[in-house]
Amino acid sequence: MTDVPFGVLLSGGLDSSLVASITSRYLATTKAAEQWGSKLHSFCVGLEGSPDLKAGKEVADYLGTVHHEFTFTVQ
């Protein structure tokens, strides 16, 4: 139960992909979906062109999440 919108950190690895998949499927049946929408938000952070960003995007597309990417530089 939550009073605020929530999301998952999605690196595209096995662990985060499973958590995102289970959460995405479960979300549709909750009261939170009525308040915040039935689409899960996923987030991925990494250097531009990193494998995590690519893999996270692929998993997000497959699951149909609202995906947000944040890139940073070494500087």
Distance bins in CASP14 RR format, pairs under 12 A and 6 or more apart:
PFRMAT RR
TARGET T0000
AUTHOR 0000-0000-0000
RMODE 2
METHOD distances of the structure
MODEL  1
1 30 0 0 0 0 1 0 0 0 0 0 0
1 31 1 0 0 1 0 0 0 0 0 0 0
1 32 1 0 0 1 0 0 0 0 0 0 0
1 35 0 0 0 0 0 1 0 0 0 0 0
2 23 0 0 0 0 0 1 0 0 0 0 0
2 27 0 0 0 0 0 1 0 0 0 0 0
2 30 0 0 0 0 1 0 0 0 0 0 0
2 31 0 0 0 0 1 0 0 0 0 0 0
2 32 1 0 1 0 0 0 0 0 0 0 0
2 33 0 0 0 0 0 1 0 0 0 0 0
2 35 0 0 0 0 1 0 0 0 0 0 0
2 36 0 0 0 0 1 0 0 0 0 0 0
3 31 0 0 0 0 0 1 0 0 0 0 0
3 32 0 0 0 0 1 0 0 0 0 0 0
3 35 0 0 0 0 1 0 0 0 0 0 0
3 36 0 0 0 0 1 0 0 0 0 0 0
4 32 0 0 0 0 1 0 0 0 0 0 0
4 35 0 0 0 0 1 0 0 0 0 0 0
4 36 0 0 0 0 1 0 0 0 0 0 0
4 41 0 0 0 0 0 1 0 0 0 0 0
5 27 0 0 0 0 0 1 0 0 0 0 0
5 32 0 0 0 0 1 0 0 0 0 0 0
5 33 0 0 0 0 0 1 0 0 0 0 0
5 35 0 0 0 0 1 0 0 0 0 0 0
5 36 1 0 1 0 0 0 0 0 0 0 0
5 37 0 0 0 0 1 0 0 0 0 0 0
5 39 0 0 0 0 0 1 0 0 0 0 0
5 40 0 0 0 0 1 0 0 0 0 0 0
5 41 1 0 0 1 0 0 0 0 0 0 0
5 43 0 0 0 0 0 1 0 0 0 0 0
5 66 0 0 0 0 0 1 0 0 0 0 0
5 68 0 0 0 0 0 1 0 0 0 0 0
6 20 0 0 0 0 0 1 0 0 0 0 0
6 23 0 0 0 0 1 0 0 0 0 0 0
6 24 0 0 0 0 0 1 0 0 0 0 0
6 26 0 0 0 0 0 1 0 0 0 0 0
6 27 0 0 0 0 1 0 0 0 0 0 0
6 30 0 0 0 0 0 1 0 0 0 0 0
6 32 1 0 0 1 0 0 0 0 0 0 0
6 33 0 0 0 0 0 1 0 0 0 0 0
6 35 0 0 0 0 0 1 0 0 0 0 0
6 36 1 0 0 1 0 0 0 0 0 0 0
6 37 0 0 0 0 0 1 0 0 0 0 0
6 40 0 0 0 0 1 0 0 0 0 0 0
6 41 1 0 0 1 0 0 0 0 0 0 0
6 42 0 0 0 0 0 1 0 0 0 0 0
6 43 0 0 0 0 0 1 0 0 0 0 0
6 66 0 0 0 0 0 1 0 0 0 0 0
7 16 0 0 0 0 0 1 0 0 0 0 0
7 19 0 0 0 0 0 1 0 0 0 0 0
7 20 0 0 0 0 1 0 0 0 0 0 0
7 23 1 0 0 1 0 0 0 0 0 0 0
7 24 0 0 0 0 1 0 0 0 0 0 0
7 27 0 0 0 0 1 0 0 0 0 0 0
7 32 0 0 0 0 0 1 0 0 0 0 0
7 36 0 0 0 0 1 0 0 0 0 0 0
7 37 0 0 0 0 0 1 0 0 0 0 0
7 39 0 0 0 0 0 1 0 0 0 0 0
7 40 1 0 0 1 0 0 0 0 0 0 0
7 41 1 0 1 0 0 0 0 0 0 0 0
7 42 1 0 0 1 0 0 0 0 0 0 0
7 43 1 0 0 1 0 0 0 0 0 0 0
7 44 0 0 0 0 0 1 0 0 0 0 0
7 60 0 0 0 0 0 1 0 0 0 0 0
7 63 0 0 0 0 0 1 0 0 0 0 0
7 65 0 0 0 0 1 0 0 0 0 0 0
7 66 0 0 0 0 1 0 0 0 0 0 0
7 67 0 0 0 0 0 1 0 0 0 0 0
7 68 0 0 0 0 1 0 0 0 0 0 0
8 15 0 0 0 0 0 1 0 0 0 0 0
8 16 1 0 0 1 0 0 0 0 0 0 0
8 17 0 0 0 0 1 0 0 0 0 0 0
8 18 0 0 0 0 0 1 0 0 0 0 0
8 19 1 0 1 0 0 0 0 0 0 0 0
8 20 1 0 1 0 0 0 0 0 0 0 0
8 21 0 0 0 0 1 0 0 0 0 0 0
8 22 0 0 0 0 1 0 0 0 0 0 0
8 23 1 0 1 0 0 0 0 0 0 0 0
8 24 0 0 0 0 1 0 0 0 0 0 0
8 26 0 0 0 0 0 1 0 0 0 0 0
8 27 0 0 0 0 0 1 0 0 0 0 0
8 40 1 0 0 1 0 0 0 0 0 0 0
8 41 1 0 0 1 0 0 0 0 0 0 0
8 42 1 0 1 0 0 0 0 0 0 0 0
8 43 1 0 0 1 0 0 0 0 0 0 0
8 44 0 0 0 0 1 0 0 0 0 0 0
8 56 0 0 0 0 0 1 0 0 0 0 0
8 59 0 0 0 0 0 1 0 0 0 0 0
8 60 0 0 0 0 1 0 0 0 0 0 0
8 63 0 0 0 0 1 0 0 0 0 0 0
8 65 1 0 0 1 0 0 0 0 0 0 0
8 66 0 0 0 0 0 1 0 0 0 0 0
8 67 0 0 0 0 0 1 0 0 0 0 0
8 68 0 0 0 0 0 1 0 0 0 0 0
9 15 0 0 0 0 0 1 0 0 0 0 0
9 16 1 0 0 1 0 0 0 0 0 0 0
9 17 0 0 0 0 0 1 0 0 0 0 0
9 19 0 0 0 0 1 0 0 0 0 0 0
9 20 0 0 0 0 1 0 0 0 0 0 0
9 23 0 0 0 0 0 1 0 0 0 0 0
9 40 0 0 0 0 0 1 0 0 0 0 0
9 41 0 0 0 0 0 1 0 0 0 0 0
9 42 1 0 0 1 0 0 0 0 0 0 0
9 43 1 0 1 0 0 0 0 0 0 0 0
9 44 1 0 0 1 0 0 0 0 0 0 0
9 45 1 0 0 1 0 0 0 0 0 0 0
9 46 0 0 0 0 0 1 0 0 0 0 0
9 52 0 0 0 0 0 1 0 0 0 0 0
9 56 0 0 0 0 1 0 0 0 0 0 0
9 59 0 0 0 0 0 1 0 0 0 0 0
9 60 0 0 0 0 0 1 0 0 0 0 0
9 65 0 0 0 0 0 1 0 0 0 0 0
9 67 0 0 0 0 0 1 0 0 0 0 0
9 68 0 0 0 0 0 1 0 0 0 0 0
9 69 0 0 0 0 0 1 0 0 0 0 0
9 70 0 0 0 0 0 1 0 0 0 0 0
10 16 1 0 1 0 0 0 0 0 0 0 0
10 17 1 0 0 1 0 0 0 0 0 0 0
10 18 0 0 0 0 0 1 0 0 0 0 0
10 19 0 0 0 0 1 0 0 0 0 0 0
10 20 1 0 1 0 0 0 0 0 0 0 0
10 21 0 0 0 0 1 0 0 0 0 0 0
10 23 0 0 0 0 0 1 0 0 0 0 0
10 24 0 0 0 0 0 1 0 0 0 0 0
10 40 0 0 0 0 1 0 0 0 0 0 0
10 41 0 0 0 0 1 0 0 0 0 0 0
10 42 1 0 1 0 0 0 0 0 0 0 0
10 43 1 0 0 1 0 0 0 0 0 0 0
10 44 1 0 1 0 0 0 0 0 0 0 0
10 45 0 0 0 0 1 0 0 0 0 0 0
10 46 0 0 0 0 0 1 0 0 0 0 0
10 52 0 0 0 0 1 0 0 0 0 0 0
10 53 0 0 0 0 0 1 0 0 0 0 0
10 54 0 0 0 0 0 1 0 0 0 0 0
10 55 0 0 0 0 1 0 0 0 0 0 0
10 56 1 0 1 0 0 0 0 0 0 0 0
10 57 0 0 0 0 1 0 0 0 0 0 0
10 58 0 0 0 0 0 1 0 0 0 0 0
10 59 1 0 1 0 0 0 0 0 0 0 0
10 60 1 0 0 1 0 0 0 0 0 0 0
10 61 0 0 0 0 0 1 0 0 0 0 0
10 62 0 0 0 0 0 1 0 0 0 0 0
10 63 0 0 0 0 1 0 0 0 0 0 0
10 64 0 0 0 0 0 1 0 0 0 0 0
10 65 1 0 0 1 0 0 0 0 0 0 0
10 66 0 0 0 0 0 1 0 0 0 0 0
10 67 1 0 0 1 0 0 0 0 0 0 0
10 68 0 0 0 0 1 0 0 0 0 0 0
10 69 0 0 0 0 1 0 0 0 0 0 0
10 70 0 0 0 0 0 1 0 0 0 0 0
11 17 0 0 0 0 1 0 0 0 0 0 0
11 18 0 0 0 0 0 1 0 0 0 0 0
11 19 0 0 0 0 0 1 0 0 0 0 0
11 20 0 0 0 0 1 0 0 0 0 0 0
11 42 0 0 0 0 1 0 0 0 0 0 0
11 43 0 0 0 0 1 0 0 0 0 0 0
11 44 1 0 0 1 0 0 0 0 0 0 0
11 45 0 0 0 0 1 0 0 0 0 0 0
11 46 0 0 0 0 1 0 0 0 0 0 0
11 50 0 0 0 0 1 0 0 0 0 0 0
11 51 0 0 0 0 1 0 0 0 0 0 0
11 52 1 0 1 0 0 0 0 0 0 0 0
11 53 0 0 0 0 1 0 0 0 0 0 0
11 54 0 0 0 0 0 1 0 0 0 0 0
11 55 1 0 0 1 0 0 0 0 0 0 0
11 56 1 0 0 1 0 0 0 0 0 0 0
11 57 0 0 0 0 0 1 0 0 0 0 0
11 58 0 0 0 0 0 1 0 0 0 0 0
11 59 0 0 0 0 1 0 0 0 0 0 0
11 60 0 0 0 0 0 1 0 0 0 0 0
11 69 0 0 0 0 0 1 0 0 0 0 0
12 18 0 0 0 0 0 1 0 0 0 0 0
12 19 0 0 0 0 0 1 0 0 0 0 0
12 20 0 0 0 0 1 0 0 0 0 0 0
12 21 0 0 0 0 0 1 0 0 0 0 0
12 42 0 0 0 0 1 0 0 0 0 0 0
12 43 0 0 0 0 0 1 0 0 0 0 0
12 44 1 0 0 1 0 0 0 0 0 0 0
12 45 0 0 0 0 0 1 0 0 0 0 0
12 46 0 0 0 0 0 1 0 0 0 0 0
12 50 0 0 0 0 0 1 0 0 0 0 0
12 51 0 0 0 0 1 0 0 0 0 0 0
12 52 1 0 0 1 0 0 0 0 0 0 0
12 53 0 0 0 0 1 0 0 0 0 0 0
12 54 0 0 0 0 1 0 0 0 0 0 0
12 55 1 1 0 0 0 0 0 0 0 0 0
12 56 1 1 0 0 0 0 0 0 0 0 0
12 57 0 0 0 0 1 0 0 0 0 0 0
12 58 1 0 0 1 0 0 0 0 0 0 0
12 59 1 0 1 0 0 0 0 0 0 0 0
12 60 0 0 0 0 1 0 0 0 0 0 0
12 61 0 0 0 0 0 1 0 0 0 0 0
12 62 0 0 0 0 0 1 0 0 0 0 0
12 63 0 0 0 0 0 1 0 0 0 0 0
12 65 0 0 0 0 0 1 0 0 0 0 0
12 67 0 0 0 0 0 1 0 0 0 0 0
12 69 0 0 0 0 0 1 0 0 0 0 0
13 19 0 0 0 0 1 0 0 0 0 0 0
13 20 0 0 0 0 1 0 0 0 0 0 0
13 21 0 0 0 0 0 1 0 0 0 0 0
13 44 0 0 0 0 0 1 0 0 0 0 0
13 51 0 0 0 0 1 0 0 0 0 0 0
13 52 0 0 0 0 1 0 0 0 0 0 0
13 54 0 0 0 0 0 1 0 0 0 0 0
13 55 1 0 0 1 0 0 0 0 0 0 0
13 56 1 0 0 1 0 0 0 0 0 0 0
13 58 0 0 0 0 0 1 0 0 0 0 0
13 59 1 0 0 1 0 0 0 0 0 0 0
13 60 0 0 0 0 0 1 0 0 0 0 0
14 20 0 0 0 0 0 1 0 0 0 0 0
14 21 0 0 0 0 0 1 0 0 0 0 0
14 55 0 0 0 0 0 1 0 0 0 0 0
14 56 0 0 0 0 0 1 0 0 0 0 0
14 59 0 0 0 0 0 1 0 0 0 0 0
15 21 0 0 0 0 0 1 0 0 0 0 0
15 22 0 0 0 0 0 1 0 0 0 0 0
15 59 0 0 0 0 0 1 0 0 0 0 0
16 22 0 0 0 0 0 1 0 0 0 0 0
16 23 0 0 0 0 0 1 0 0 0 0 0
16 24 0 0 0 0 0 1 0 0 0 0 0
16 42 0 0 0 0 1 0 0 0 0 0 0
16 43 0 0 0 0 0 1 0 0 0 0 0
16 44 0 0 0 0 1 0 0 0 0 0 0
16 45 0 0 0 0 0 1 0 0 0 0 0
16 52 0 0 0 0 1 0 0 0 0 0 0
16 55 0 0 0 0 1 0 0 0 0 0 0
16 56 1 0 0 1 0 0 0 0 0 0 0
16 59 1 0 0 1 0 0 0 0 0 0 0
16 60 0 0 0 0 0 1 0 0 0 0 0
16 63 0 0 0 0 0 1 0 0 0 0 0
16 65 0 0 0 0 0 1 0 0 0 0 0
17 23 0 0 0 0 0 1 0 0 0 0 0
17 24 0 0 0 0 0 1 0 0 0 0 0
17 42 0 0 0 0 1 0 0 0 0 0 0
17 44 0 0 0 0 0 1 0 0 0 0 0
17 52 0 0 0 0 0 1 0 0 0 0 0
17 55 0 0 0 0 1 0 0 0 0 0 0
17 56 1 0 0 1 0 0 0 0 0 0 0
17 57 0 0 0 0 0 1 0 0 0 0 0
17 58 0 0 0 0 1 0 0 0 0 0 0
17 59 1 0 1 0 0 0 0 0 0 0 0
17 60 0 0 0 0 1 0 0 0 0 0 0
17 61 0 0 0 0 0 1 0 0 0 0 0
17 62 0 0 0 0 1 0 0 0 0 0 0
17 63 0 0 0 0 1 0 0 0 0 0 0
17 65 0 0 0 0 0 1 0 0 0 0 0
18 24 0 0 0 0 0 1 0 0 0 0 0
18 25 0 0 0 0 0 1 0 0 0 0 0
18 59 0 0 0 0 1 0 0 0 0 0 0
18 63 0 0 0 0 0 1 0 0 0 0 0
19 25 0 0 0 0 0 1 0 0 0 0 0
19 26 0 0 0 0 0 1 0 0 0 0 0
19 27 0 0 0 0 0 1 0 0 0 0 0
19 40 0 0 0 0 0 1 0 0 0 0 0
19 42 0 0 0 0 1 0 0 0 0 0 0
19 59 0 0 0 0 0 1 0 0 0 0 0
19 63 0 0 0 0 0 1 0 0 0 0 0
19 65 0 0 0 0 0 1 0 0 0 0 0
20 26 0 0 0 0 0 1 0 0 0 0 0
20 27 0 0 0 0 0 1 0 0 0 0 0
20 39 0 0 0 0 0 1 0 0 0 0 0
20 40 1 0 0 1 0 0 0 0 0 0 0
20 41 0 0 0 0 0 1 0 0 0 0 0
20 42 1 0 1 0 0 0 0 0 0 0 0
20 43 0 0 0 0 0 1 0 0 0 0 0
20 44 0 0 0 0 0 1 0 0 0 0 0
20 55 0 0 0 0 0 1 0 0 0 0 0
20 56 0 0 0 0 1 0 0 0 0 0 0
20 58 0 0 0 0 0 1 0 0 0 0 0
20 59 1 0 0 1 0 0 0 0 0 0 0
20 60 1 0 0 1 0 0 0 0 0 0 0
20 61 0 0 0 0 0 1 0 0 0 0 0
20 62 0 0 0 0 1 0 0 0 0 0 0
20 63 1 0 1 0 0 0 0 0 0 0 0
20 64 0 0 0 0 1 0 0 0 0 0 0
20 65 1 0 0 1 0 0 0 0 0 0 0
20 66 0 0 0 0 0 1 0 0 0 0 0
20 67 0 0 0 0 1 0 0 0 0 0 0
21 27 0 0 0 0 0 1 0 0 0 0 0
21 40 0 0 0 0 1 0 0 0 0 0 0
21 42 0 0 0 0 0 1 0 0 0 0 0
21 59 0 0 0 0 1 0 0 0 0 0 0
21 60 0 0 0 0 0 1 0 0 0 0 0
21 62 0 0 0 0 1 0 0 0 0 0 0
21 63 1 0 1 0 0 0 0 0 0 0 0
21 64 0 0 0 0 0 1 0 0 0 0 0
21 65 0 0 0 0 1 0 0 0 0 0 0
22 28 0 0 0 0 0 1 0 0 0 0 0
22 29 0 0 0 0 0 1 0 0 0 0 0
22 40 0 0 0 0 0 1 0 0 0 0 0
22 63 0 0 0 0 0 1 0 0 0 0 0
23 29 0 0 0 0 0 1 0 0 0 0 0
23 30 0 0 0 0 0 1 0 0 0 0 0
23 32 0 0 0 0 0 1 0 0 0 0 0
23 33 0 0 0 0 0 1 0 0 0 0 0
23 38 0 0 0 0 0 1 0 0 0 0 0
23 39 0 0 0 0 0 1 0 0 0 0 0
23 40 1 0 1 0 0 0 0 0 0 0 0
23 41 0 0 0 0 0 1 0 0 0 0 0
23 42 0 0 0 0 1 0 0 0 0 0 0
23 63 0 0 0 0 1 0 0 0 0 0 0
23 65 0 0 0 0 1 0 0 0 0 0 0
24 30 0 0 0 0 0 1 0 0 0 0 0
24 33 0 0 0 0 0 1 0 0 0 0 0
24 37 0 0 0 0 0 1 0 0 0 0 0
24 38 0 0 0 0 1 0 0 0 0 0 0
24 39 0 0 0 0 1 0 0 0 0 0 0
24 40 1 0 1 0 0 0 0 0 0 0 0
24 41 0 0 0 0 0 1 0 0 0 0 0
24 42 0 0 0 0 1 0 0 0 0 0 0
24 59 0 0 0 0 0 1 0 0 0 0 0
24 60 0 0 0 0 1 0 0 0 0 0 0
24 62 0 0 0 0 0 1 0 0 0 0 0
24 63 1 0 1 0 0 0 0 0 0 0 0
24 64 1 0 0 1 0 0 0 0 0 0 0
24 65 1 0 0 1 0 0 0 0 0 0 0
24 66 0 0 0 0 0 1 0 0 0 0 0
24 67 0 0 0 0 0 1 0 0 0 0 0
25 33 0 0 0 0 0 1 0 0 0 0 0
25 38 0 0 0 0 0 1 0 0 0 0 0
25 39 0 0 0 0 0 1 0 0 0 0 0
25 40 0 0 0 0 1 0 0 0 0 0 0
25 63 0 0 0 0 1 0 0 0 0 0 0
25 64 0 0 0 0 0 1 0 0 0 0 0
25 65 0 0 0 0 0 1 0 0 0 0 0
26 32 0 0 0 0 1 0 0 0 0 0 0
26 33 0 0 0 0 1 0 0 0 0 0 0
26 38 0 0 0 0 0 1 0 0 0 0 0
26 40 0 0 0 0 1 0 0 0 0 0 0
27 33 1 0 1 0 0 0 0 0 0 0 0
27 34 0 0 0 0 0 1 0 0 0 0 0
27 35 0 0 0 0 0 1 0 0 0 0 0
27 36 0 0 0 0 1 0 0 0 0 0 0
27 37 0 0 0 0 1 0 0 0 0 0 0
27 38 1 0 0 1 0 0 0 0 0 0 0
27 39 0 0 0 0 1 0 0 0 0 0 0
27 40 1 0 1 0 0 0 0 0 0 0 0
27 41 0 0 0 0 1 0 0 0 0 0 0
27 42 0 0 0 0 0 1 0 0 0 0 0
27 63 0 0 0 0 0 1 0 0 0 0 0
27 64 0 0 0 0 0 1 0 0 0 0 0
27 65 0 0 0 0 1 0 0 0 0 0 0
27 66 0 0 0 0 0 1 0 0 0 0 0
28 34 0 0 0 0 0 1 0 0 0 0 0
28 36 0 0 0 0 0 1 0 0 0 0 0
28 37 0 0 0 0 1 0 0 0 0 0 0
28 38 1 0 1 0 0 0 0 0 0 0 0
28 39 0 0 0 0 1 0 0 0 0 0 0
28 40 0 0 0 0 1 0 0 0 0 0 0
28 63 0 0 0 0 0 1 0 0 0 0 0
28 64 0 0 0 0 0 1 0 0 0 0 0
29 38 0 0 0 0 1 0 0 0 0 0 0
30 36 0 0 0 0 1 0 0 0 0 0 0
30 37 0 0 0 0 1 0 0 0 0 0 0
30 38 0 0 0 0 1 0 0 0 0 0 0
30 40 0 0 0 0 0 1 0 0 0 0 0
31 37 0 0 0 0 0 1 0 0 0 0 0
31 38 0 0 0 0 0 1 0 0 0 0 0
32 38 0 0 0 0 1 0 0 0 0 0 0
32 39 0 0 0 0 0 1 0 0 0 0 0
32 40 0 0 0 0 0 1 0 0 0 0 0
32 41 0 0 0 0 0 1 0 0 0 0 0
33 39 0 0 0 0 1 0 0 0 0 0 0
33 40 0 0 0 0 1 0 0 0 0 0 0
36 66 0 0 0 0 0 1 0 0 0 0 0
37 65 0 0 0 0 0 1 0 0 0 0 0
37 66 0 0 0 0 1 0 0 0 0 0 0
38 64 0 0 0 0 0 1 0 0 0 0 0
38 65 0 0 0 0 0 1 0 0 0 0 0
38 66 0 0 0 0 0 1 0 0 0 0 0
39 60 0 0 0 0 0 1 0 0 0 0 0
39 63 0 0 0 0 1 0 0 0 0 0 0
39 64 1 0 0 1 0 0 0 0 0 0 0
39 65 1 0 0 1 0 0 0 0 0 0 0
39 66 1 0 1 0 0 0 0 0 0 0 0
39 67 0 0 0 0 0 1 0 0 0 0 0
40 59 0 0 0 0 0 1 0 0 0 0 0
40 60 0 0 0 0 1 0 0 0 0 0 0
40 63 1 0 0 1 0 0 0 0 0 0 0
40 64 1 0 0 1 0 0 0 0 0 0 0
40 65 1 0 1 0 0 0 0 0 0 0 0
40 66 1 0 0 1 0 0 0 0 0 0 0
40 67 0 0 0 0 1 0 0 0 0 0 0
40 68 0 0 0 0 0 1 0 0 0 0 0
41 60 0 0 0 0 1 0 0 0 0 0 0
41 63 0 0 0 0 0 1 0 0 0 0 0
41 64 0 0 0 0 0 1 0 0 0 0 0
41 65 1 0 0 1 0 0 0 0 0 0 0
41 66 1 0 1 0 0 0 0 0 0 0 0
41 67 1 0 0 1 0 0 0 0 0 0 0
41 68 1 0 0 1 0 0 0 0 0 0 0
41 69 0 0 0 0 0 1 0 0 0 0 0
42 53 0 0 0 0 0 1 0 0 0 0 0
42 55 0 0 0 0 0 1 0 0 0 0 0
42 56 1 0 0 1 0 0 0 0 0 0 0
42 57 0 0 0 0 1 0 0 0 0 0 0
42 58 0 0 0 0 0 1 0 0 0 0 0
42 59 1 0 0 1 0 0 0 0 0 0 0
42 60 1 0 1 0 0 0 0 0 0 0 0
42 61 0 0 0 0 0 1 0 0 0 0 0
42 62 0 0 0 0 0 1 0 0 0 0 0
42 63 1 0 0 1 0 0 0 0 0 0 0
42 64 0 0 0 0 1 0 0 0 0 0 0
42 65 1 0 1 0 0 0 0 0 0 0 0
42 66 1 0 0 1 0 0 0 0 0 0 0
42 67 1 0 1 0 0 0 0 0 0 0 0
42 68 1 0 0 1 0 0 0 0 0 0 0
42 69 0 0 0 0 1 0 0 0 0 0 0
42 70 0 0 0 0 0 1 0 0 0 0 0
43 52 0 0 0 0 0 1 0 0 0 0 0
43 53 0 0 0 0 0 1 0 0 0 0 0
43 56 0 0 0 0 1 0 0 0 0 0 0
43 57 0 0 0 0 0 1 0 0 0 0 0
43 60 0 0 0 0 1 0 0 0 0 0 0
43 65 0 0 0 0 1 0 0 0 0 0 0
43 66 0 0 0 0 1 0 0 0 0 0 0
43 67 1 0 0 1 0 0 0 0 0 0 0
43 68 1 0 1 0 0 0 0 0 0 0 0
43 69 1 0 0 1 0 0 0 0 0 0 0
43 70 1 0 0 1 0 0 0 0 0 0 0
44 50 0 0 0 0 1 0 0 0 0 0 0
44 51 0 0 0 0 0 1 0 0 0 0 0
44 52 1 0 0 1 0 0 0 0 0 0 0
44 53 1 0 1 0 0 0 0 0 0 0 0
44 54 0 0 0 0 1 0 0 0 0 0 0
44 55 0 0 0 0 1 0 0 0 0 0 0
44 56 1 0 1 0 0 0 0 0 0 0 0
44 57 1 0 0 1 0 0 0 0 0 0 0
44 58 0 0 0 0 0 1 0 0 0 0 0
44 59 0 0 0 0 1 0 0 0 0 0 0
44 60 1 0 0 1 0 0 0 0 0 0 0
44 61 0 0 0 0 0 1 0 0 0 0 0
44 65 0 0 0 0 0 1 0 0 0 0 0
44 67 1 0 0 1 0 0 0 0 0 0 0
44 68 1 0 0 1 0 0 0 0 0 0 0
44 69 1 0 1 0 0 0 0 0 0 0 0
44 70 1 0 0 1 0 0 0 0 0 0 0
44 71 0 0 0 0 1 0 0 0 0 0 0
44 72 0 0 0 0 0 1 0 0 0 0 0
45 52 1 0 0 1 0 0 0 0 0 0 0
45 53 0 0 0 0 1 0 0 0 0 0 0
45 56 0 0 0 0 0 1 0 0 0 0 0
45 68 0 0 0 0 1 0 0 0 0 0 0
45 69 1 0 0 1 0 0 0 0 0 0 0
45 70 1 0 1 0 0 0 0 0 0 0 0
45 71 1 0 0 1 0 0 0 0 0 0 0
45 72 1 0 0 1 0 0 0 0 0 0 0
46 52 1 0 1 0 0 0 0 0 0 0 0
46 53 1 0 1 0 0 0 0 0 0 0 0
46 54 0 0 0 0 0 1 0 0 0 0 0
46 55 0 0 0 0 0 1 0 0 0 0 0
46 56 0 0 0 0 0 1 0 0 0 0 0
46 57 0 0 0 0 0 1 0 0 0 0 0
46 69 0 0 0 0 1 0 0 0 0 0 0
46 70 1 0 0 1 0 0 0 0 0 0 0
46 71 1 0 1 0 0 0 0 0 0 0 0
46 72 1 0 0 1 0 0 0 0 0 0 0
46 73 0 0 0 0 1 0 0 0 0 0 0
46 74 0 0 0 0 0 1 0 0 0 0 0
47 53 1 0 0 1 0 0 0 0 0 0 0
47 54 0 0 0 0 0 1 0 0 0 0 0
47 69 0 0 0 0 0 1 0 0 0 0 0
47 70 0 0 0 0 0 1 0 0 0 0 0
47 71 1 0 0 1 0 0 0 0 0 0 0
47 72 1 0 0 1 0 0 0 0 0 0 0
47 73 1 0 0 1 0 0 0 0 0 0 0
47 74 1 0 0 1 0 0 0 0 0 0 0
47 75 0 0 0 0 0 1 0 0 0 0 0
48 54 0 0 0 0 0 1 0 0 0 0 0
48 69 0 0 0 0 1 0 0 0 0 0 0
48 70 0 0 0 0 0 1 0 0 0 0 0
48 71 1 0 1 0 0 0 0 0 0 0 0
48 72 0 0 0 0 1 0 0 0 0 0 0
48 73 1 0 0 1 0 0 0 0 0 0 0
48 74 0 0 0 0 0 1 0 0 0 0 0
49 55 0 0 0 0 0 1 0 0 0 0 0
49 56 0 0 0 0 0 1 0 0 0 0 0
49 57 0 0 0 0 0 1 0 0 0 0 0
49 69 0 0 0 0 0 1 0 0 0 0 0
49 71 1 0 0 1 0 0 0 0 0 0 0
49 72 0 0 0 0 0 1 0 0 0 0 0
49 73 0 0 0 0 0 1 0 0 0 0 0
50 56 0 0 0 0 0 1 0 0 0 0 0
50 57 0 0 0 0 0 1 0 0 0 0 0
50 69 0 0 0 0 0 1 0 0 0 0 0
50 70 0 0 0 0 0 1 0 0 0 0 0
50 71 0 0 0 0 1 0 0 0 0 0 0
50 72 0 0 0 0 1 0 0 0 0 0 0
50 73 0 0 0 0 0 1 0 0 0 0 0
50 74 0 0 0 0 0 1 0 0 0 0 0
51 57 0 0 0 0 0 1 0 0 0 0 0
51 58 0 0 0 0 0 1 0 0 0 0 0
52 58 0 0 0 0 0 1 0 0 0 0 0
52 59 0 0 0 0 0 1 0 0 0 0 0
52 60 0 0 0 0 0 1 0 0 0 0 0
52 69 0 0 0 0 1 0 0 0 0 0 0
52 70 0 0 0 0 0 1 0 0 0 0 0
52 71 0 0 0 0 0 1 0 0 0 0 0
52 72 0 0 0 0 0 1 0 0 0 0 0
53 59 0 0 0 0 0 1 0 0 0 0 0
53 60 0 0 0 0 0 1 0 0 0 0 0
53 67 0 0 0 0 0 1 0 0 0 0 0
53 68 0 0 0 0 0 1 0 0 0 0 0
53 69 1 0 1 0 0 0 0 0 0 0 0
53 70 0 0 0 0 1 0 0 0 0 0 0
53 71 1 0 0 1 0 0 0 0 0 0 0
53 72 0 0 0 0 0 1 0 0 0 0 0
54 60 0 0 0 0 0 1 0 0 0 0 0
54 61 0 0 0 0 0 1 0 0 0 0 0
54 67 0 0 0 0 0 1 0 0 0 0 0
54 69 0 0 0 0 1 0 0 0 0 0 0
54 71 0 0 0 0 0 1 0 0 0 0 0
55 61 0 0 0 0 0 1 0 0 0 0 0
55 62 0 0 0 0 0 1 0 0 0 0 0
55 67 0 0 0 0 0 1 0 0 0 0 0
55 69 0 0 0 0 0 1 0 0 0 0 0
56 62 0 0 0 0 1 0 0 0 0 0 0
56 63 0 0 0 0 1 0 0 0 0 0 0
56 64 0 0 0 0 0 1 0 0 0 0 0
56 65 0 0 0 0 1 0 0 0 0 0 0
56 67 1 0 0 1 0 0 0 0 0 0 0
56 68 0 0 0 0 0 1 0 0 0 0 0
56 69 0 0 0 0 1 0 0 0 0 0 0
57 63 0 0 0 0 0 1 0 0 0 0 0
57 64 0 0 0 0 0 1 0 0 0 0 0
57 65 0 0 0 0 0 1 0 0 0 0 0
57 67 1 0 0 1 0 0 0 0 0 0 0
57 68 0 0 0 0 0 1 0 0 0 0 0
57 69 1 0 0 1 0 0 0 0 0 0 0
57 71 0 0 0 0 0 1 0 0 0 0 0
58 64 0 0 0 0 0 1 0 0 0 0 0
58 65 0 0 0 0 0 1 0 0 0 0 0
58 67 0 0 0 0 0 1 0 0 0 0 0
59 65 0 0 0 0 1 0 0 0 0 0 0
59 67 0 0 0 0 1 0 0 0 0 0 0
60 66 0 0 0 0 1 0 0 0 0 0 0
60 67 1 1 0 0 0 0 0 0 0 0 0
60 68 0 0 0 0 1 0 0 0 0 0 0
60 69 0 0 0 0 1 0 0 0 0 0 0
61 67 1 0 0 1 0 0 0 0 0 0 0
END
